[in-house]
Amino acid sequence: MSNIAEKLDAYKSYFEGTLNGFFDGMSQNGAPEEPVFSAVRYSVENGGKRIRPILVYLGAEIAGGRKEDVKELAIAIELIHGYSLVHDDLPSMDNDTLRRNKPTTHVKFGEGMAVLTGDAMLNLAYESVLSKENITEKDVKALAYMAKRAGIYGMIGGQCIDIRDNEKKNMRFESLTELYELKTSMLIGAALVSGAIAVGAESGLVSALELYAKNVGIVFQIVDDILDITSTEEILGKNINSDKKLGKLTILDFVTLDEAKEYIEELGKEVRDALKPFGDSADELIELEKYLSSRKK
């Protein structure tokens, strides 16, 4: 088995280098408008585990490719993820003032500039891939996959449901987990599967990776629900008890803490079974699932 912590650190360092290079290239090719460019950099350089770009790399690797083959896709997914957080934190949505132990973008730059910052990040995501030298049909197919799962059929669709049914009073356990799949699993799948598609993954592997993304995304949200009431602001680097303050239902309104942990294990076992046919090449994804299931922030 691989040491997933070391792998995450190495891939995070690689990603930070490519992201900085991307922004430096923008600066050299004509100064972008301010303060929106500073706000973009603030929002996407503001820490984080970089799980989604790392998933792009791992998706490429399990399909026989290299991280260098998908570096533009990795930048794209982190920009999409970053824009979604900037917009989520807005007063009209979750109204959060703290993210990764720093003021949220709208607190630092103003609400209007935060809206434009998110817009700019989404646009830059697609620019990063479409400006790739020697872009291939597989690159375009991978980007289309990413775009669909980040859009109204995926993440944005989930966020719309979240706002429309704000208090979720009529939701059942199954409908809440389906919402989690839209809000979180879809973007995880956008990362992992697009990386695999970009290097020519076969349909059997794509199906297994989609199941992985579905389950890991639900797990990620359940762990968030747990940490929101069991952790501290200092550890999480963001506001706690936010769902309770907004009157929103979470998984813990349907099951006990122990039952939620049992469900996390069930979802993890399903992932491990799906990846068994791919042998040692799936080890790092399995280790990552375990790592995310037991995270403390």
N, C-alpha and C positions, 0 to 999 in steps of 0.2 A: 504493500500500500504506500501511496505517496504521502509526503508531509504537506497537507493542504495549506497550512499556515505559511510555510515558506514559499509555496507556489503563489499564493495570493499576494504576498509581499513583493515577489519578483515581478509578477504581472502588473501589479499596481504601479510599481516604479517605471516599468516600460510604458504603461499607459500615460502616466504623468508627463514623461518625456515627449511622447507623440502629441499630446494635447498642447503642451507649451509650444512645440514646434508649429502646430496649426495656428495658434494665436499670434506667434511671432511672424509667421508668414503673412497673416492678415495685416499686421502693422506695417510690414515692409512694402506691401502692395497698395499702399494708400491708407492714410489714417482713417479708421472708422469713426462714425459720429460719437460724440460724447454728450452726456455721460453713459449712454447705453452700452458702449463697448466695455467700459469699466464695470458696469453692472453685470454684463454677461460673464466676464472673467470672475468677478466676485462670486457669482451664483454657482458657477460650475467648478471653480477652483476651491470652493469652500469645504474641503475635506471629503468625508464619505469613504465607504469601503471599496467603491468602484466595482461592485459585484457584477453589474450588467455588462460593462466592457470586457471584464474577465470572462463572462459567459460567452461572449462573442469569440474570444480566443479559444476557449475550451470546445465550443461547437465546431470550430474549424479543425482543431486537433483530432477530435474523435472521428472526424470524417476524412482524416488523412492529410490535412493542410497544416499551415503554420500561422502563428499570430501575425507575422508580417503581411500575410495575404489579406488580412481583414482589418488592418489598423484603422482605415477610414470608417468602416462600419462601427468599430468600437467607439470612435469619437462621436459618431452620429447617435448611437443609443444613449450615451451619457448626456449629450445635449438635449435629447428628447426627455430623458428622465429629469434632468435639471429644470427644464422649462415647466414640466408638470408640477414640480415642487414649488417653484416660484408662484405659479398660479394657484396652487392648493393653499398656500399660506396667506393669500389675499384676504382682506376683511370680508369680502363678499362670499368667500368659500369657508375655509377652516379658521381664518383669523388668527394665525399663529405669529408670534413675535420673535421666536427663537428657533434656530435650526443649526445643528452642529456647533452649539455654544456661541453662535454669532447672531446678531440681529438679522431677521429675514430681509429679503431684498426690498420689499415695500417699506419696511421700517427705515432702512438705510438710504434708499434712493427716491422714495415717494411712490404712491400707489400707481399713478399713471405710468411712470417710468418702469415699474415692475411689470405691468401688462406688456409694454413694448419690449422689455427684456425677454420675457417668455416667448413672445412672437419671434424675436430675432434668433433665439436659440433653436426654435423649431426649424426656421428657414435655414440656418447654418448647418443643421444636421444633414439635410439633403444636399446642400452645397458640398459638404465634406466628401461625400461619396461620388457625386456626379462630376466633381472636378478631378477625380482620380485619373492619373495617367494610364493609358491603355485599359480603360474600363471595358469589362466583358459583359456578355449576356447574363452570366451567372451573377455578377455584381448587381445588375439591374433587377434581376429576379429576387435577389436577397433583399434589396432595398424596398421593393414592392411589398414583400412579406412583412418587413419591419413597419412600413407605413400603415398597412391595413390593421395590424394588431395594436398600433399606437393610436388609431383613429376611432371613428364612431362605432366600428364593429368590435372594438376592444377597449383600451384604456379610457378614451374619452366617453365612450358609451357607458362604461361603469361609473365614471364621475358624474355623468348626467343623471343616472339613476340615484346616485348618492345624494345629489342636490334635490331632485324631484321628490324622493321619499325620505326626506331628511331624518325624521325620527324613527322611521322603519317600524312603526307600531304594528303593522300587519304582516311583517316578515316572519318567515319560518326559518329554521336552521339551514335548510337546503337552499333557500333563496338568498340567504346572507352569504353562504359559501360561494354561490354562483356570482354574486356581486364581487366577492374577493377575487374570483377567477378573472373577471373582466378588468378590475382595477389594477391588479398586480401580476397575475399569471401571464396575461397577454403581453406585457412588456418584457417579462423574463423570457417568454417564448420568442418575442421579437429579437432579443439578443442572441440566445442560444441557437435557435434554428436558423436565423439568417446567417450566422457564422458558418454553419454546416452547409447550407445551400450554396454559399459563395464559393465553396471548394468542391461542389459536386456531390453532396450527400445523396444516397439512395433513399427511396420512399420508406423502407422499413426503419431506417435510423431516424428519419424525420418524425415518424409516428411515435417512436420511443421518446425522442427528445420533447415532443409536444406534451406527452403525458408527464414527463419530468417537470416541465415548466408549469403545467397546470397544478400539480401537487405542491411543488416548492413555493409557488406564489400564494397558495392558500395557507401553507404553513407559515410563510413570512408574515401574513396578515394576522394569523392567530397568535404568533409570538409577539407581534406588535400590541395586540389586545392585552396579552398577559403582562407585558412590560409596562404598559400604560398605567397599570394599577399596582404593580409590584416593585417598580424601579424608582429611581430618583431623577430629577432634572439634571443633576451634575453628571450622572452616568450616561443618560440618554442624549444629553446635549440639546434637548428640546422640551417644550412644555409637556407636563404629564397630566393625566386625568382629563385630557382634552375632549375625548368622546363623551364622558360623563357630563362635563360642563355644557356641551352642546346638545345633550339629551339624546345622543345616538345609541342605538343598540350595538353590542359587540357579541362575539361568540360566547362570552361569559354570561350573557343574559339567557342563554339556552342550555349551557352545560356547566358543570363544576370545573374548577381548575384542574383537578385530576383527570376528568373526562376529556378536557381539551388536550392535555398532554398525551393521553392514550390515542386520541384521534391523530395527533401529529405523528406518532409512531406508526399508525396504520398507513398513513399517506406515504411515509418514508419507506415502509416495506414494499408497497406497491411500486414505488420508483425503482428500488433495488431489483425487484423481480423483472421489471421491464428492461433493465439494462444488462441483465445477466448474459444474454446472447452475445454481447459485444466484448466480453472478457475484460482483460487488463486495461484496455483502452478507456473503459468506463470508470476506472477506479477513482479518478480525481473528481468526477461529477458526483459519485456516491459519497466521497469524503466531504464534498462541498455541501451536499444535502444535510449531512449530519452536523456540520459546522453551523449552518444557518438555523437548524432546528434547536440548537443549544445556545444560540448567541445571547448576549446579555445587554446588547444595545443596538 
